[in-house]
Each structure stands twice: as C-alpha cells, then as structure tokens.
Amino acid sequence: MTDALFLTSSEVDDLAEPADYVAAVRDAYRQVGEGAPAEPRTKLLNREPAGMFTTYAAVLPETGAMGGYAYSAGFGAEDAWFMTPLFDADSGAPLALIDGASMNPFKTGAAGAVAVDALARDDATELAVIGSGAQARGQVAATATVRAFEAVRVFSPTPESRESFAADFDERLDAEVSAVASASDALAGADVVITATTASDPVLDDADVEPGTHVTAMGQYDPEKNELPPELVARATYVPDLRARATQDAGSYLAAVDAGLIEAGEGIAADLGEAVAGDHPGRTSDEEVTVFDSGGTGVETVAAAHMLYERASEKGRGQTIDFAPASEALTGE
C-alpha cells in the first residue's frame, strides 16, 4: 500500500494567488518546450443520456509530477465534475487525488497569461475581454499579473453580467474597467484581446483587430467551437497550447483550413512550449498580430495540481487514502 492525499476543492481554493499559478504554468510549458511529453485531450461523447467524458495528461520531469484531468459533463446532471489524479514522476506512485473545480479557471487563466507574456507587446496597456464567466474572470486575474493594464473593456451579450464583471474588476485592478455595448467597442484601441466564450461562431470581426494586437482565445476546444474569424487565424502568428491539438479540435484553426486560407498542419508558428523555451521568438515586430489558441491541456493542470498538493501538505490539509500497487492487487500478497 502507498498513501496519497485526497483534497477537496475548498481545501485548495485559497492556497495560491494568480501570479503563483502563472509561475508554475510558465515553468511547465518550458519543460514541454524542452521535450517533456504532453498529449491533447481524448473526448468521448455519449448520445443518451447526452454527455461527455474527457481526459488529458502530461509528464513534468523537473516538477516531479505527472497526471492530468478526467472530467465528465452532462449525463443528465447538466453539470461537470473535475477529477485530477497526480503521480510522482520518478516512482510512478500516486501523490494525490484533487477535486479540480476551484483551480480550473486559475490554471487555465495562467496558460493565457503565459501566452500574453510571451506574445503580446511589452508596452500593452489596453485589454479587451469578450465573455464574463468564470473563465473570463480567471483570464483577467492572471493576465493582469504580466502586463500593467491601464484600461480594461468587457463585452458580453448580457448587460447585467458585463456590468457585474466590470464593477468587480474595477475594484481589484489598478486599471479603469468598464462594460461596453459591443465587441467592436471593446476592441477599439486594444493591445490584448481575450475571448472566453462557448461560441460556435466568431465573436469579433477580423477588421477590428488592429496591427500589433495579441489575441488569446479560450473557447477553441471543439471543432464546432469557433470564437475567431478564419481570416484572423490565417494572417496571425498562430500559437496553440499544443501543436497536435490544433489539427484535432481547435475550431477556429480548422475553420481557416476549411475556408482554404491555410493548408492542414500549416500556419502554426510554434506551440506555447516552444515559445516559452525560446525555440521560437514569438512576436518579431510591433505590427505583428499574434494569436494564442487555448483549449486546455494536462500541462497547466499538472503544474497547478502539484503546486496545490505541496502547499496543502505543508498546511496539513486533506485526507490520506490508501492505494494498492498492481503487484499486490494481482498477487494478493
């Protein structure tokens, strides 16, 4: 038998600040850029009852951890459940099982922030946000740790949601945060754009993305999810979280391929790990448009989970659970 730690969502939700997630995730993508293995998601769909089961994984040798996410959505519950198994990268032994619900927006937001730091102009001061849900909030909280924004403009179709978002972040950030009536209003003069929606059609116009802008798109996790116009993907320096995921389920990239604007497998400048590790320069001019396409990977999951596991262990949180090794379970000895 070996001991592992079970941690509930509430036991880890106060253990780290956005900047802590960003530091852990940046180092994780550096490791992937230097050769650490990570795979895009595997998604299984069920028709009746309608639901989805998804897994993805990564190994971070320098962190000393491996694992990923396993989560379900739907199946009559109309909800989602995030389970994060974490293993020791040296021995293979289980370290922890974490309810990943509370960390989800923060670790995903950290991936977006790492991309902004690698791809956006250093002098970026204006941020546009399309979406006002938990993922948008996680993105803004993390991204504000890598650039000193002076103005943030948020648009979502529901006035109450965008007003609430703006009021909340106006108190939290050293920036003027305002709700606006359209995506075009949000993008006017923006240096960085974040889209965090579940849209099946583009949520902004290519013409509204000015030269020198960086765009982080978070809703690109399915071929039918398409936040960005294909023309934008085709003209931008395009960087997905994992290169292999772009051709698998990155909706806006696949839309650009379907439109004949790029060839399948082409138009990918680098993935985030290559940019962070320095194998690709990322932005090469102030006029360049860059796009980070994030659908979620095991890279940020393992990095965040290991950080939370270590901090929870130091504080004596969680419940110890026993795991039997395969040799013991199979032989009964």
Residue frames as qw, qx, qy, qz and C-alpha x, y, z in Angstrom:
[[0.000, 0.886, 0.463, 0.000, 0.00, 0.00, 0.00],
 [0.384, 0.087, -0.034, 0.919, 1.02, 3.61, -0.52],
 [0.017, -0.696, -0.493, 0.522, -0.54, 6.77, 0.84],
 [0.208, 0.390, 0.372, 0.816, -1.97, 9.52, -1.33],
 [0.019, 0.305, 0.402, -0.863, -3.73, 12.73, -0.40],
 [0.084, 0.631, 0.694, 0.336, -7.35, 13.46, -1.23],
 [0.119, -0.250, -0.167, 0.946, -8.04, 17.20, -1.45],
 [0.237, 0.728, 0.639, -0.080, -11.45, 18.78, -1.85],
 [0.318, 0.676, 0.253, 0.614, -12.00, 21.90, -3.92],
 [0.319, -0.913, -0.076, -0.242, -12.49, 24.02, -0.80],
 [0.776, -0.525, 0.113, 0.330, -9.23, 22.74, 0.72],
 [0.634, 0.005, 0.299, 0.713, -7.16, 24.13, -2.16],
 [0.259, 0.800, 0.407, 0.356, -9.07, 27.22, -3.26],
 [0.187, -0.980, 0.040, -0.046, -7.16, 29.64, -1.01],
 [0.826, -0.349, 0.207, 0.391, -3.67, 28.20, -1.39],
 [0.524, -0.005, 0.366, 0.769, -2.39, 30.27, -4.33],
 [0.193, 0.729, 0.089, -0.651, -2.73, 33.66, -5.97],
 [0.734, 0.663, 0.104, -0.103, -3.00, 34.16, -9.76],
 [0.213, 0.828, -0.518, -0.015, 0.71, 35.02, -10.00],
 [0.498, -0.384, 0.774, -0.080, 1.58, 31.71, -8.32],
 [0.797, 0.357, 0.480, -0.084, -0.38, 29.79, -10.95],
 [0.521, 0.837, -0.151, -0.076, 1.32, 31.78, -13.71],
 [0.093, -0.726, 0.681, 0.000, 4.81, 30.97, -12.41],
 [0.628, -0.127, 0.764, -0.076, 4.05, 27.25, -12.12],
 [0.744, 0.545, 0.375, -0.092, 2.42, 27.04, -15.55],
 [0.328, 0.873, -0.341, -0.119, 5.19, 29.02, -17.26],
 [0.242, -0.555, 0.796, 0.023, 7.80, 26.59, -15.95],
 [0.710, 0.143, 0.678, -0.120, 5.65, 23.64, -17.02],
 [0.677, 0.718, 0.128, -0.098, 5.38, 24.87, -20.61],
 [0.078, 0.806, -0.579, -0.095, 9.12, 25.49, -20.65],
 [0.499, -0.274, 0.822, -0.017, 9.61, 21.82, -19.78],
 [0.731, 0.458, 0.496, -0.099, 7.26, 20.78, -22.58],
 [0.433, 0.874, -0.177, -0.131, 9.13, 23.05, -24.99],
 [0.039, -0.677, 0.735, 0.013, 12.30, 21.24, -23.98],
 [0.411, 0.208, -0.860, -0.218, 10.82, 17.81, -24.64],
 [0.286, 0.026, 0.806, -0.518, 8.56, 16.81, -21.74],
 [0.074, -0.240, -0.861, -0.443, 5.60, 14.75, -23.05],
 [0.335, 0.326, 0.456, -0.758, 2.04, 16.06, -23.18],
 [0.114, 0.260, 0.855, 0.435, -0.93, 14.91, -25.24],
 [0.349, -0.170, -0.162, -0.907, -4.11, 16.68, -26.39],
 [0.571, -0.047, 0.528, -0.627, -7.40, 15.65, -24.92],
 [0.125, -0.129, -0.941, -0.288, -9.30, 12.47, -25.58],
 [0.437, 0.061, 0.241, -0.864, -13.02, 13.15, -25.72],
 [0.040, -0.203, -0.967, -0.151, -15.74, 10.50, -25.60],
 [0.400, -0.037, -0.008, -0.916, -19.32, 11.51, -26.34],
 [0.123, 0.255, 0.948, -0.149, -22.48, 9.72, -25.28],
 [0.178, -0.295, -0.495, -0.798, -25.80, 10.27, -27.03],
 [0.620, -0.479, -0.225, -0.579, -28.35, 9.08, -24.48],
 [0.069, -0.940, -0.251, 0.219, -28.13, 10.46, -21.93],
 [0.497, 0.775, -0.086, 0.380, -26.15, 13.21, -23.64],
 [0.574, -0.786, 0.174, 0.148, -22.76, 13.67, -22.02],
 [0.562, 0.703, -0.375, 0.222, -19.01, 13.89, -22.45],
 [0.804, -0.537, 0.129, 0.221, -16.04, 12.22, -20.76],
 [0.466, 0.821, -0.240, 0.228, -12.67, 13.86, -21.35],
 [0.791, -0.493, 0.096, 0.349, -9.10, 13.11, -20.30],
 [0.535, 0.760, -0.237, 0.284, -5.72, 14.68, -20.92],
 [0.842, -0.469, 0.016, 0.264, -2.27, 14.18, -19.46],
 [0.363, 0.826, -0.338, 0.267, 1.29, 15.45, -19.16],
 [0.853, -0.290, -0.177, 0.397, 4.59, 14.46, -17.56],
 [0.062, 0.938, -0.193, 0.282, 6.69, 17.23, -15.98],
 [0.847, 0.016, -0.393, 0.358, 10.02, 15.62, -15.02],
 [0.296, 0.343, -0.363, 0.814, 11.58, 18.67, -13.39],
 [0.515, -0.459, 0.078, -0.720, 8.45, 19.36, -11.36],
 [0.031, -0.186, 0.944, -0.272, 8.49, 15.70, -10.35],
 [0.499, 0.287, 0.605, -0.551, 4.86, 15.10, -11.20],
 [0.152, -0.001, -0.743, -0.652, 2.62, 13.67, -13.88],
 [0.217, 0.427, 0.792, -0.380, -1.09, 13.25, -14.29],
 [0.041, -0.188, -0.489, -0.851, -3.86, 15.35, -15.75],
 [0.486, 0.054, 0.245, -0.837, -7.60, 15.78, -15.78],
 [0.076, -0.269, -0.924, -0.261, -10.51, 13.40, -16.07],
 [0.250, 0.221, 0.360, -0.871, -13.84, 15.16, -16.22],
 [0.116, 0.431, 0.866, 0.226, -17.42, 14.48, -17.13],
 [0.209, 0.191, 0.079, -0.956, -20.19, 16.80, -18.23],
 [0.589, 0.012, -0.383, -0.711, -23.85, 16.21, -18.80],
 [0.323, -0.046, -0.944, 0.051, -25.18, 12.66, -18.46],
 [0.397, -0.628, -0.635, -0.212, -28.47, 14.00, -17.14],
 [0.478, -0.549, -0.377, 0.573, -26.85, 16.04, -14.36],
 [0.262, 0.875, 0.179, 0.366, -26.29, 19.10, -16.56],
 [0.386, -0.883, 0.264, 0.047, -23.13, 19.79, -14.62],
 [0.673, 0.540, -0.462, 0.204, -19.41, 18.99, -14.79],
 [0.797, -0.585, 0.142, 0.046, -17.03, 17.18, -12.45],
 [0.432, 0.761, -0.450, 0.179, -13.27, 17.72, -12.49],
 [0.889, -0.428, 0.141, 0.084, -11.03, 14.99, -11.07],
 [0.334, 0.821, -0.450, 0.110, -7.25, 15.47, -11.02],
 [0.948, -0.262, 0.023, 0.177, -5.02, 12.43, -10.37],
 [0.127, 0.887, -0.430, 0.109, -1.41, 13.31, -9.59],
 [0.979, -0.085, -0.047, 0.182, 1.53, 10.87, -9.63],
 [0.434, -0.732, 0.382, 0.362, 5.22, 11.04, -8.74],
 [0.634, 0.706, -0.252, -0.189, 7.24, 11.36, -11.94],
 [0.069, 0.597, -0.796, 0.072, 10.16, 9.35, -10.52],
 [0.265, -0.107, 0.927, -0.241, 8.47, 6.40, -8.81],
 [0.318, -0.193, -0.720, -0.586, 5.10, 6.46, -10.55],
 [0.188, -0.370, -0.824, 0.386, 3.37, 6.25, -7.18],
 [0.109, -0.777, -0.467, -0.407, 0.15, 8.20, -6.63],
 [0.244, 0.109, -0.359, 0.894, 0.59, 11.50, -4.81],
 [0.231, 0.277, 0.421, -0.832, -2.88, 12.97, -4.68],
 [0.076, 0.515, 0.765, 0.379, -6.41, 13.00, -5.99],
 [0.045, -0.266, -0.203, 0.941, -7.72, 16.56, -6.21],
 [0.279, 0.753, 0.591, -0.076, -11.17, 17.96, -6.87],
 [0.435, 0.009, 0.261, 0.861, -10.13, 20.35, -9.61],
 [0.102, 0.808, 0.553, 0.175, -13.25, 22.54, -9.73],
 [0.206, -0.934, -0.109, 0.271, -11.91, 25.60, -7.93],
 [0.438, -0.502, 0.418, 0.617, -8.49, 25.60, -9.61],
 [0.597, 0.439, 0.594, 0.312, -9.89, 25.25, -13.12],
 [0.274, 0.939, 0.173, 0.118, -10.30, 28.95, -14.05],
 [0.311, -0.880, 0.305, 0.189, -6.97, 29.85, -12.43],
 [0.614, -0.258, 0.625, 0.407, -4.78, 27.24, -14.11],
 [0.529, 0.577, 0.523, 0.337, -6.43, 27.91, -17.48],
 [0.036, 0.997, 0.063, -0.004, -6.09, 31.64, -16.89],
 [0.493, -0.676, 0.418, 0.353, -2.42, 31.11, -16.13],
 [0.648, 0.160, 0.585, 0.461, -1.86, 29.46, -19.52],
 [0.304, 0.853, 0.337, 0.257, -3.39, 32.51, -21.17],
 [0.247, -0.952, 0.131, 0.127, -1.22, 34.84, -19.10],
 [0.645, -0.351, 0.508, 0.450, 1.94, 32.93, -20.01],
 [0.543, 0.471, 0.529, 0.451, 1.00, 33.33, -23.67],
 [0.060, 0.980, 0.160, 0.102, 0.35, 37.07, -23.23],
 [0.453, -0.787, 0.304, 0.288, 3.74, 37.44, -21.60],
 [0.626, -0.134, 0.598, 0.481, 5.42, 35.57, -24.45],
 [0.398, 0.431, 0.637, 0.500, 3.49, 37.07, -27.38],
 [0.028, 0.935, 0.351, 0.028, 2.00, 40.47, -26.50],
 [0.358, 0.682, -0.163, 0.617, 3.90, 43.73, -26.87],
 [0.482, -0.151, -0.549, 0.665, 5.79, 44.78, -23.76],
 [0.029, 0.016, 0.162, -0.986, 4.04, 48.16, -23.79],
 [0.312, -0.439, -0.728, -0.425, 0.50, 46.72, -23.93],
 [0.034, -0.003, 0.498, -0.867, -1.80, 48.82, -21.72],
 [0.590, 0.085, 0.059, -0.801, -5.34, 48.20, -23.01],
 [0.115, -0.008, 0.993, -0.009, -7.21, 44.92, -22.64],
 [0.618, 0.007, -0.218, -0.755, -10.43, 43.83, -24.33],
 [0.217, -0.042, 0.947, -0.233, -12.42, 40.93, -22.89],
 [0.601, -0.023, -0.415, -0.683, -15.22, 39.09, -24.70],
 [0.689, -0.244, -0.682, -0.003, -17.10, 36.99, -22.15],
 [0.245, -0.613, 0.325, -0.677, -17.83, 37.47, -18.48],
 [0.907, -0.297, -0.235, -0.183, -17.98, 33.99, -16.96],
 [0.767, -0.589, 0.212, 0.144, -15.60, 32.13, -14.66],
 [0.806, 0.134, 0.232, 0.527, -13.05, 31.52, -17.40],
 [0.267, 0.791, 0.085, 0.544, -13.01, 35.19, -18.40],
 [0.461, -0.861, 0.115, -0.182, -12.50, 36.14, -14.77],
 [0.858, -0.336, 0.240, 0.305, -9.64, 33.69, -14.40],
 [0.665, 0.456, 0.192, 0.560, -8.02, 35.03, -17.57],
 [0.047, 0.879, -0.001, 0.474, -8.16, 38.65, -16.50],
 [0.649, -0.745, 0.152, -0.032, -6.94, 37.95, -12.97],
 [0.848, -0.168, 0.276, 0.421, -3.91, 36.06, -14.30],
 [0.564, 0.569, 0.218, 0.558, -3.16, 38.31, -17.28],
 [0.138, -0.951, -0.005, -0.276, -3.12, 41.39, -15.07],
 [0.719, -0.614, 0.225, 0.234, -0.05, 39.92, -13.35],
 [0.723, 0.012, 0.385, 0.574, 2.06, 40.03, -16.55],
 [0.262, 0.449, 0.283, 0.806, 1.10, 43.41, -18.02],
 [0.085, -0.373, -0.426, 0.820, 0.32, 46.75, -16.35],
 [0.089, 0.566, 0.664, 0.480, -3.04, 47.47, -17.96],
 [0.005, 0.085, 0.209, -0.974, -4.47, 50.96, -17.70],
 [0.589, 0.148, 0.010, -0.794, -7.84, 50.21, -19.29],
 [0.140, 0.064, 0.986, 0.066, -9.96, 47.06, -19.48],
 [0.540, 0.140, -0.091, -0.825, -13.16, 46.88, -21.53],
 [0.243, 0.044, 0.966, -0.072, -15.51, 43.92, -21.26],
 [0.574, 0.114, -0.239, -0.775, -18.38, 42.87, -23.50],
 [0.119, 0.119, 0.986, -0.006, -20.82, 40.02, -23.11],
 [0.175, -0.384, -0.633, -0.649, -24.34, 39.77, -24.55],
 [0.446, -0.680, -0.582, 0.020, -25.96, 40.03, -21.11],
 [0.062, 0.774, -0.121, 0.619, -25.72, 43.63, -19.79],
 [0.677, -0.689, 0.105, -0.235, -26.03, 42.58, -16.14],
 [0.942, -0.132, 0.043, 0.304, -23.14, 40.13, -16.48],
 [0.589, 0.447, -0.043, 0.672, -20.75, 42.57, -18.09],
 [0.196, -0.801, 0.081, -0.560, -21.66, 45.32, -15.63],
 [0.823, -0.558, 0.083, -0.062, -21.05, 42.98, -12.69],
 [0.872, 0.113, 0.015, 0.477, -17.73, 41.87, -14.17],
 [0.333, 0.648, -0.054, 0.683, -16.61, 45.45, -14.70],
 [0.438, -0.790, 0.082, -0.422, -17.61, 46.56, -11.21],
 [0.916, -0.378, 0.050, 0.127, -15.77, 43.64, -9.61],
 [0.793, 0.128, 0.057, 0.592, -12.50, 44.09, -11.51],
 [0.127, 0.809, -0.003, 0.574, -12.60, 47.87, -11.26],
 [0.585, -0.763, 0.171, -0.217, -12.10, 47.36, -7.52],
 [0.926, -0.241, 0.204, 0.208, -9.49, 44.62, -7.92],
 [0.734, 0.276, 0.193, 0.590, -7.21, 46.09, -10.60],
 [0.215, -0.622, 0.030, 0.753, -5.15, 49.26, -10.91],
 [0.121, 0.099, 0.640, 0.752, -6.95, 49.97, -14.17],
 [0.464, 0.218, 0.138, -0.847, -10.13, 51.60, -15.37],
 [0.126, 0.122, 0.970, 0.165, -12.50, 48.72, -16.04],
 [0.443, 0.276, 0.094, -0.848, -15.69, 49.37, -17.99],
 [0.512, 0.325, 0.795, 0.004, -18.54, 47.45, -19.59],
 [0.152, 0.352, -0.373, -0.845, -19.22, 48.25, -23.24],
 [0.692, 0.325, 0.286, -0.577, -22.10, 47.58, -25.61],
 [0.870, 0.467, -0.085, -0.131, -20.30, 45.61, -28.35],
 [0.876, -0.140, 0.192, 0.420, -17.21, 43.59, -29.16],
 [0.499, 0.624, 0.110, 0.591, -16.12, 46.37, -31.54],
 [0.241, -0.899, 0.080, -0.358, -16.25, 48.88, -28.70],
 [0.813, -0.534, 0.197, 0.126, -14.14, 46.58, -26.55],
 [0.832, 0.105, 0.239, 0.490, -11.50, 46.06, -29.25],
 [0.294, 0.898, 0.058, 0.321, -11.11, 49.73, -30.22],
 [0.025, 0.840, -0.424, 0.338, -7.51, 50.55, -29.29],
 [0.874, -0.421, 0.226, -0.092, -6.92, 47.23, -27.50],
 [0.133, 0.678, -0.722, -0.051, -3.39, 45.83, -27.33],
 [0.009, -0.087, 0.990, -0.109, -4.52, 42.48, -25.91],
 [0.674, -0.083, -0.191, -0.709, -7.81, 40.70, -26.57],
 [0.153, -0.087, 0.956, -0.233, -9.21, 37.76, -24.58],
 [0.665, -0.083, -0.348, -0.656, -12.13, 35.71, -25.82],
 [0.041, -0.086, 0.934, -0.344, -13.58, 33.32, -23.26],
 [0.647, 0.120, 0.046, -0.752, -16.91, 32.07, -24.56],
 [0.554, 0.054, 0.831, -0.007, -18.68, 28.91, -25.70],
 [0.486, 0.613, -0.044, -0.621, -19.48, 30.41, -29.11],
 [0.754, 0.207, 0.589, 0.205, -19.89, 28.37, -32.27],
 [0.481, 0.751, 0.231, 0.389, -19.40, 31.44, -34.48],
 [0.482, 0.207, -0.195, 0.829, -16.77, 34.21, -34.32],
 [0.293, -0.782, -0.473, 0.280, -17.35, 36.73, -31.55],
 [0.143, -0.751, 0.114, 0.634, -15.29, 39.50, -33.15],
 [0.668, 0.739, 0.082, -0.023, -14.56, 40.89, -36.60],
 [0.802, 0.052, 0.100, 0.586, -11.16, 40.48, -38.21],
 [0.282, 0.697, 0.108, 0.651, -11.19, 44.17, -39.21],
 [0.439, -0.858, -0.018, -0.267, -11.44, 45.19, -35.53],
 [0.843, -0.393, 0.093, 0.354, -8.12, 43.52, -34.64],
 [0.198, 0.960, -0.192, -0.057, -5.54, 46.23, -35.16],
 [0.708, 0.456, -0.427, 0.329, -1.88, 45.67, -36.12],
 [0.144, 0.470, -0.622, 0.609, 0.23, 44.78, -33.11],
 [0.703, -0.354, 0.171, -0.593, -2.63, 43.16, -31.19],
 [0.113, 0.166, -0.974, 0.106, -2.32, 39.90, -29.30],
 [0.730, -0.180, -0.149, -0.642, -5.42, 37.68, -29.09],
 [0.071, -0.159, 0.952, -0.253, -5.90, 34.86, -26.57],
 [0.677, -0.084, -0.333, -0.651, -8.83, 32.60, -27.45],
 [0.275, -0.265, 0.832, -0.402, -10.07, 30.22, -24.76],
 [0.730, 0.202, 0.413, -0.505, -13.09, 28.65, -26.42],
 [0.530, 0.539, -0.546, -0.360, -11.29, 26.57, -29.05],
 [0.352, -0.320, 0.858, -0.195, -11.73, 23.11, -27.56],
 [0.612, 0.330, 0.709, -0.116, -14.03, 21.54, -30.16],
 [0.311, 0.137, 0.606, 0.719, -14.22, 21.60, -33.99],
 [0.027, -0.723, -0.601, -0.338, -17.61, 23.30, -33.64],
 [0.341, -0.836, -0.207, 0.376, -16.34, 25.98, -31.24],
 [0.554, 0.385, 0.257, 0.692, -15.11, 28.91, -33.28],
 [0.226, -0.804, -0.282, 0.472, -14.51, 32.22, -31.49],
 [0.183, -0.602, 0.313, 0.711, -12.19, 33.77, -34.08],
 [0.679, 0.657, -0.003, -0.326, -12.77, 34.57, -37.77],
 [0.914, 0.081, 0.244, 0.315, -10.68, 32.34, -40.05],
 [0.455, 0.793, -0.043, 0.402, -9.10, 35.40, -41.69],
 [0.330, -0.855, 0.329, -0.228, -7.59, 36.38, -38.35],
 [0.861, -0.306, 0.391, 0.108, -6.09, 32.94, -37.78],
 [0.811, 0.436, 0.202, 0.334, -4.65, 32.93, -41.29],
 [0.323, 0.826, -0.113, 0.447, -2.92, 36.33, -41.02],
 [0.487, -0.804, 0.266, -0.213, -1.69, 36.00, -37.45],
 [0.268, 0.418, -0.835, 0.235, 1.35, 34.39, -35.92],
 [0.812, -0.292, -0.189, -0.469, -0.66, 31.44, -34.66],
 [0.160, 0.362, -0.833, 0.386, 0.44, 29.62, -31.48],
 [0.771, -0.380, -0.356, -0.366, -1.67, 26.81, -29.94],
 [0.603, -0.644, 0.414, -0.226, -1.06, 25.36, -26.48],
 [0.626, -0.217, 0.718, 0.214, -0.03, 22.05, -28.09],
 [0.175, 0.385, -0.585, -0.692, 0.81, 21.76, -31.77],
 [0.039, -0.111, -0.971, -0.206, -1.02, 18.44, -32.11],
 [0.162, 0.522, 0.697, -0.465, -4.24, 19.90, -30.73],
 [0.203, 0.452, -0.163, -0.853, -4.59, 22.50, -33.49],
 [0.366, 0.156, -0.717, -0.573, -5.46, 19.91, -36.12],
 [0.146, -0.203, -0.957, 0.146, -7.52, 17.84, -33.71],
 [0.146, -0.692, -0.704, 0.065, -10.10, 20.17, -32.17],
 [0.171, -0.403, -0.098, 0.894, -9.07, 23.84, -32.44],
 [0.405, 0.671, 0.610, -0.119, -12.28, 25.16, -34.01],
 [0.207, 0.905, -0.048, -0.370, -11.01, 28.45, -35.45],
 [0.193, -0.513, 0.725, 0.417, -7.89, 26.85, -36.91],
 [0.397, 0.208, 0.878, 0.169, -9.98, 24.13, -38.54],
 [0.359, 0.806, 0.396, -0.255, -12.37, 26.78, -39.89],
 [0.067, 0.804, -0.373, -0.457, -9.43, 28.54, -41.55],
 [0.275, -0.200, 0.882, 0.326, -8.39, 25.22, -43.12],
 [0.402, 0.504, 0.763, -0.044, -11.96, 24.57, -44.30],
 [0.264, 0.884, 0.141, -0.358, -12.07, 28.06, -45.82],
 [0.801, 0.447, 0.124, 0.378, -8.95, 27.29, -47.83],
 [0.024, -0.975, 0.170, -0.139, -6.96, 30.06, -46.16],
 [0.169, -0.651, 0.738, -0.053, -4.27, 27.68, -44.86],
 [0.691, 0.160, -0.685, -0.167, -3.31, 24.07, -45.50],
 [0.854, -0.486, -0.093, -0.162, -3.98, 21.49, -42.80],
 [0.861, -0.275, -0.041, 0.425, -0.98, 21.32, -40.49],
 [0.467, 0.344, 0.041, 0.813, 0.44, 24.58, -41.86],
 [0.138, -0.727, -0.122, -0.661, 0.28, 28.10, -40.45],
 [0.740, -0.650, -0.161, 0.061, 1.36, 27.03, -36.95],
 [0.214, 0.846, -0.383, 0.302, 4.29, 29.22, -35.96],
 [0.221, 0.288, -0.818, 0.447, 5.05, 27.33, -32.75],
 [0.577, -0.584, -0.556, -0.132, 3.29, 25.92, -29.76],
 [0.344, -0.900, 0.057, -0.262, 3.38, 27.64, -26.38],
 [0.844, -0.439, 0.163, 0.263, 6.13, 25.44, -25.00],
 [0.704, 0.300, 0.180, 0.617, 8.42, 26.28, -27.92],
 [0.079, 0.830, 0.069, 0.547, 7.79, 29.99, -27.43],
 [0.582, -0.796, 0.099, -0.133, 8.40, 29.87, -23.67],
 [0.873, -0.263, 0.211, 0.353, 11.53, 27.71, -24.04],
 [0.079, -0.780, 0.313, 0.536, 12.96, 30.19, -26.55],
 [0.523, 0.044, 0.743, 0.416, 12.89, 27.88, -29.57],
 [0.233, 0.650, 0.526, 0.496, 10.62, 30.36, -31.33],
 [0.210, 0.101, -0.185, 0.955, 10.84, 34.14, -30.93],
 [0.062, 0.651, 0.657, -0.374, 7.07, 34.60, -30.65],
 [0.246, 0.939, 0.204, -0.129, 6.45, 38.21, -31.62],
 [0.687, 0.024, 0.217, 0.694, 9.04, 39.64, -34.02],
 [0.153, 0.290, 0.168, 0.930, 7.62, 43.14, -34.62],
 [0.140, 0.243, 0.481, -0.830, 5.33, 45.71, -33.05],
 [0.497, 0.212, -0.244, -0.805, 2.96, 45.48, -36.05],
 [0.302, 0.047, -0.938, -0.165, 2.55, 41.71, -35.90],
 [0.727, -0.274, 0.040, -0.629, -0.78, 40.15, -34.86],
 [0.164, 0.228, -0.945, 0.169, -0.38, 37.12, -32.61],
 [0.769, -0.256, -0.165, -0.562, -2.97, 34.53, -31.59],
 [0.056, -0.249, 0.921, -0.295, -2.78, 32.05, -28.72],
 [0.713, -0.122, -0.428, -0.542, -5.27, 29.22, -29.12],
 [0.104, -0.265, 0.835, -0.472, -6.00, 27.53, -25.81],
 [0.705, -0.196, -0.473, -0.490, -8.25, 24.52, -25.46],
 [0.700, -0.541, 0.344, -0.314, -6.85, 23.25, -22.17],
 [0.690, 0.365, -0.620, 0.085, -4.09, 20.68, -21.64],
 [0.849, -0.418, -0.286, 0.153, -2.62, 18.50, -18.95],
 [0.536, 0.332, -0.260, 0.731, 0.39, 20.81, -18.80],
 [0.168, -0.501, 0.195, -0.826, -1.22, 23.58, -16.77],
 [0.807, -0.417, -0.207, -0.363, -3.27, 21.01, -14.86],
 [0.865, -0.114, -0.340, 0.350, -0.29, 19.03, -13.57],
 [0.349, 0.354, -0.269, 0.825, 1.66, 22.19, -12.78],
 [0.385, -0.505, 0.073, -0.769, -1.18, 23.72, -10.77],
 [0.877, -0.344, -0.256, -0.216, -2.14, 20.47, -9.07],
 [0.772, 0.020, -0.397, 0.496, 1.41, 19.78, -7.90],
 [0.102, 0.407, -0.254, 0.871, 1.76, 23.30, -6.53],
 [0.604, -0.456, -0.013, -0.654, -1.51, 22.95, -4.61],
 [0.913, -0.176, -0.366, 0.037, -0.58, 19.46, -3.40],
 [0.575, 0.166, -0.424, 0.680, 2.72, 20.72, -1.95],
 [0.127, -0.394, 0.213, -0.885, 1.08, 23.68, -0.24],
 [0.770, -0.377, -0.176, -0.484, -1.75, 21.57, 1.15],
 [0.851, -0.069, -0.449, 0.265, 0.77, 19.06, 2.50],
 [0.323, 0.280, -0.389, 0.816, 2.68, 21.82, 4.26],
 [0.370, -0.330, 0.158, -0.854, -0.54, 23.01, 5.90],
 [0.157, -0.012, 0.935, -0.318, -1.68, 19.52, 6.87],
 [0.612, 0.252, 0.090, -0.744, -4.81, 19.63, 4.76],
 [0.627, 0.254, -0.607, -0.418, -6.59, 16.75, 3.11],
 [0.855, -0.233, 0.351, -0.302, -7.36, 13.15, 3.90],
 [0.057, -0.469, 0.855, 0.214, -4.94, 10.27, 3.40],
 [0.901, 0.186, 0.085, -0.383, -6.18, 7.44, 1.22],
 [0.538, -0.370, 0.732, 0.193, -4.51, 4.09, 0.52],
 [0.706, 0.526, -0.289, -0.376, -3.66, 2.74, -2.93],
 [0.842, -0.199, 0.491, 0.100, -2.62, -0.85, -3.57],
 [0.055, 0.572, -0.633, -0.519, 0.16, -1.35, -6.11],
 [0.768, 0.276, -0.342, -0.465, -0.66, -3.56, -9.06],
 [0.410, 0.292, -0.855, 0.129, 1.70, -6.32, -7.87],
 [0.172, -0.032, 0.768, -0.615, -0.13, -6.54, -4.57],
 [0.634, 0.227, 0.175, -0.719, -3.56, -6.37, -6.10],
 [0.717, 0.349, -0.481, -0.365, -2.81, -9.05, -8.70],
 [0.488, 0.217, -0.825, 0.186, -0.98, -11.49, -6.45],
 [0.684, -0.606, -0.283, -0.290, -2.82, -10.88, -3.19],
 [0.750, -0.142, -0.364, 0.533, 0.50, -10.74, -1.34]]
